[in-house]
Amino acid sequence: TYNPAFFQWLRKQAQQGIGVLVIGGCTTTSCVRVSSTRIAGQLEEQGLSMKVVVDLNLCGARQENFEHTAHYDPVLVGI
C-alpha cells in the first residue's frame, strides 16, 4: 500500500468508474486486513469512491496457520 504507482493506478481506475477493488492474499489476520483497511482509508482521504472487498475465497489461510493473535498486534488492534 506504500507504492505510489499503485495509488496512481487505483486513482485512474476510480476515475474511469471502477467501483470495487477485490483483494485476496495469504492470510486474513495481517496482510489482507491491514492492506484493505489502509487502502480504503487512503481512498477516502483522496475523495475517491471505491468499495474495498476482501474475498475470502482468494485468501490462502490454512487452519494450521490460524492463531488467535490479532489482539496483540498494535496495527490490527487499531482497526
Residue pairs with C-beta under 8 A, 6 or more apart in sequence:
1 35
1 38
1 39
1 42
7 42
7 46
10 21
10 39
10 43
10 48
10 50
11 46
11 48
13 21
13 50
14 43
14 48
14 49
14 50
15 48
18 50
19 49
19 50
19 51
20 50
20 51
20 52
20 53
21 39
21 50
21 51
21 52
21 53
22 53
22 54
22 55
22 58
23 32
23 35
23 36
23 39
23 52
23 53
23 54
23 55
23 58
24 32
24 54
24 55
24 57
24 58
24 59
24 60
25 31
25 32
25 35
25 58
25 59
25 60
26 32
26 59
26 60
26 61
27 59
27 60
27 61
27 65
28 54
28 56
28 59
28 61
29 61
29 66
29 67
29 69
29 70
29 76
30 70
30 73
30 76
32 54
32 59
33 54
33 70
33 76
33 79
34 75
34 76
34 79
36 52
36 54
37 79
39 52
40 52
43 49
43 50
43 52
70 76
70 77
71 77
